[in-house]
Amino acid sequence: MRAVPAPKVWVTGLTVGAITAVTALAVQAEKGPHPTAAKARPSASAAGATPAPTKSPAPAVVPDDSGTGRRVVYSLGKKRVWLVDASDASRRTFAVWPGTVSPDPGTYAVSSRSMATTGSDGVQIENIIYFAAKSGVSVAFSNAVDGSSPPPAGDKQTGGIRMRAADGAALWKFGEAGTSVVVVK
């Protein structure tokens, strides 16, 4: 009986290059867009999305003038949110995209929550956490279901403070009804 040789596998430089490129893209996709992606090549999705904001070094320190105890801190100037535990330690911080109506600095409480709805800008949103109202406009944290963050409509008053989906899910778990929300300049 004659031995049958094992099939030969030919791996070319092109195949190795393609596998390497796909692996690198998969790793980058898990990390999110590159910090310069918005500057280098803005693109819009079918929903008219704008590129994600560029990431700045995440400030680990919770703003001094934000109170004490378990709370959500929202900085108007930094366009950033902190989730702060009862020991005053920041458990998570992330950038946000505010709407056209911003709450005044002060202390609020999560008044209601909604799993999903359509935002006043027509975008499907989820993880909606209402905490304030100004000029008849409800102000709430949320994230777009499709991951987009369209620019606020210039002709509409919108109180949605948008964030990435992972941040919206974290805020949803943290921001139960009655949770303090401290808005700082």
C-alpha positions as CSV (number, residue, x, y, z in Angstrom):
1,M,0.0,0.0,0.0
2,R,1.2,3.4,-0.8
3,A,1.1,6.3,1.6
4,V,-1.0,9.3,0.6
5,P,0.9,12.5,1.1
6,A,-0.8,15.3,3.1
7,P,-2.2,18.1,1.0
8,K,0.2,21.0,0.6
9,V,-0.9,24.3,1.9
10,W,0.5,27.3,0.1
11,V,0.4,30.5,2.1
12,T,1.3,33.5,0.0
13,G,2.5,36.9,1.2
14,L,-0.8,38.3,0.0
15,T,-2.8,35.9,2.1
16,V,-0.7,36.6,5.2
17,G,-1.0,40.3,4.5
18,A,-4.8,40.0,4.2
19,I,-5.1,38.1,7.5
20,T,-2.9,40.6,9.3
21,A,-5.0,43.5,8.0
22,V,-8.3,41.9,9.0
23,T,-7.0,41.1,12.4
24,A,-5.7,44.7,12.9
25,L,-9.1,46.1,11.8
26,A,-11.0,43.8,14.2
27,V,-8.8,44.9,17.1
28,Q,-9.3,48.6,16.2
29,A,-13.1,48.1,15.8
30,E,-13.3,46.9,19.4
31,K,-11.4,50.0,20.6
32,G,-13.7,52.4,18.7
33,P,-12.7,55.0,16.1
34,H,-9.1,56.3,16.1
35,P,-8.9,59.7,17.8
36,T,-8.0,61.4,14.5
37,A,-10.7,59.6,12.5
38,A,-13.1,62.5,12.7
39,K,-10.5,65.0,11.4
40,A,-9.0,62.7,8.7
41,R,-12.1,61.5,6.9
42,P,-15.5,62.6,8.1
43,S,-18.3,60.4,6.7
44,A,-22.0,60.4,7.2
45,S,-24.2,57.3,7.5
46,A,-27.6,57.0,5.9
47,A,-29.0,58.5,9.0
48,G,-26.9,61.7,8.5
49,A,-24.6,60.9,11.4
50,T,-21.5,62.9,12.2
51,P,-18.2,61.5,13.2
52,A,-17.6,60.6,16.8
53,P,-16.0,63.4,18.8
54,T,-12.3,63.1,19.2
55,K,-11.2,61.6,22.5
56,S,-9.2,63.8,24.8
57,P,-7.3,62.4,27.7
58,A,-10.1,61.3,30.1
59,P,-10.0,63.4,33.2
60,A,-9.9,61.0,36.1
61,V,-10.7,63.6,38.7
62,V,-14.4,64.4,39.3
63,P,-15.0,68.2,39.2
64,D,-14.5,69.7,42.7
65,D,-17.8,71.6,42.7
66,S,-19.9,68.5,42.0
67,G,-21.0,67.6,45.5
68,T,-20.5,64.3,47.3
69,G,-21.9,60.8,47.3
70,R,-23.3,58.6,44.6
71,R,-24.2,60.8,41.6
72,V,-24.0,61.5,37.9
73,V,-21.9,64.5,37.1
74,Y,-22.3,66.4,33.8
75,S,-19.9,69.1,32.9
76,L,-21.3,71.6,30.3
77,G,-17.9,73.0,29.4
78,K,-16.1,69.7,29.1
79,K,-19.0,67.9,27.5
80,R,-18.3,65.0,29.8
81,V,-20.1,62.8,32.3
82,W,-18.8,61.0,35.3
83,L,-20.5,58.1,37.2
84,V,-19.4,58.6,40.8
85,D,-19.9,56.0,43.5
86,A,-20.8,56.5,47.2
87,S,-17.1,56.8,48.1
88,D,-16.7,59.7,45.7
89,A,-14.6,57.6,43.3
90,S,-15.2,58.0,39.5
91,R,-16.3,54.6,38.2
92,R,-16.6,55.8,34.5
93,T,-16.2,58.9,32.5
94,F,-17.0,59.6,28.9
95,A,-17.6,62.4,26.4
96,V,-21.1,63.4,25.3
97,W,-22.8,65.4,22.5
98,P,-25.2,67.9,24.0
99,G,-28.4,69.1,22.2
100,T,-29.3,72.7,21.7
101,V,-30.9,73.2,25.2
102,S,-28.6,72.7,28.2
103,P,-29.7,72.5,31.8
104,D,-28.6,75.2,34.2
105,P,-25.8,74.3,36.6
106,G,-27.3,72.7,39.8
107,T,-28.4,69.5,41.4
108,Y,-31.2,67.4,39.8
109,A,-32.5,63.9,40.2
110,V,-33.3,61.2,37.7
111,S,-37.1,61.8,37.3
112,S,-38.0,59.1,34.8
113,R,-36.5,56.5,32.4
114,S,-37.5,55.1,29.1
115,M,-36.0,52.1,27.4
116,A,-36.5,53.4,23.8
117,T,-38.4,56.0,21.8
118,T,-37.9,58.4,18.9
119,G,-36.0,61.6,19.9
120,S,-37.3,65.1,19.0
121,D,-34.8,65.0,16.1
122,G,-36.4,61.9,14.6
123,V,-33.6,59.6,15.6
124,Q,-34.4,56.2,17.4
125,I,-32.9,56.4,20.9
126,E,-32.5,54.1,23.9
127,N,-31.5,54.2,27.5
128,I,-33.2,57.6,28.1
129,I,-32.7,59.1,31.5
130,Y,-34.7,62.3,32.1
131,F,-33.4,64.6,34.8
132,A,-34.3,68.3,34.0
133,A,-36.4,70.6,31.9
134,K,-35.7,74.1,30.6
135,S,-37.8,76.4,28.5
136,G,-40.4,73.6,28.1
137,V,-37.8,71.1,26.8
138,S,-37.1,67.9,28.6
139,V,-33.4,67.3,29.1
140,A,-32.2,63.6,29.1
141,F,-29.2,61.4,28.5
142,S,-29.6,58.9,25.7
143,N,-27.8,57.1,22.9
144,A,-28.9,56.5,19.3
145,V,-29.9,53.0,18.6
146,D,-27.8,53.0,15.3
147,G,-24.8,54.5,17.1
148,S,-25.0,57.8,15.2
149,S,-24.9,61.2,16.8
150,P,-26.3,63.7,14.3
151,P,-25.6,67.3,14.9
152,P,-28.4,69.1,16.7
153,A,-31.0,70.5,14.4
154,G,-30.3,74.2,14.3
155,D,-34.0,75.0,13.9
156,K,-35.2,72.7,16.8
157,Q,-34.7,72.9,20.5
158,T,-33.4,69.5,21.6
159,G,-32.5,68.5,25.2
160,G,-31.0,65.2,24.3
161,I,-27.4,64.6,25.6
162,R,-26.1,61.8,23.4
163,M,-23.3,59.3,24.1
164,R,-21.9,56.1,22.7
165,A,-24.0,53.0,23.1
166,A,-21.7,51.4,25.7
167,D,-21.7,54.5,27.8
168,G,-25.5,54.7,27.5
169,A,-25.8,51.2,28.8
170,A,-23.5,51.9,31.7
171,L,-25.4,55.1,32.6
172,W,-28.7,53.2,32.3
173,K,-27.5,50.6,34.9
174,F,-26.1,53.4,37.2
175,G,-28.9,56.1,36.9
176,E,-31.9,54.6,38.7
177,A,-34.9,56.9,39.4
178,G,-33.9,59.3,42.2
179,T,-30.1,59.2,41.4
180,S,-28.6,62.7,41.8
181,V,-27.4,64.4,38.6
182,V,-25.1,67.4,39.3
183,V,-24.6,69.8,36.4
184,V,-21.5,71.9,36.6
185,K,-20.1,74.6,34.3
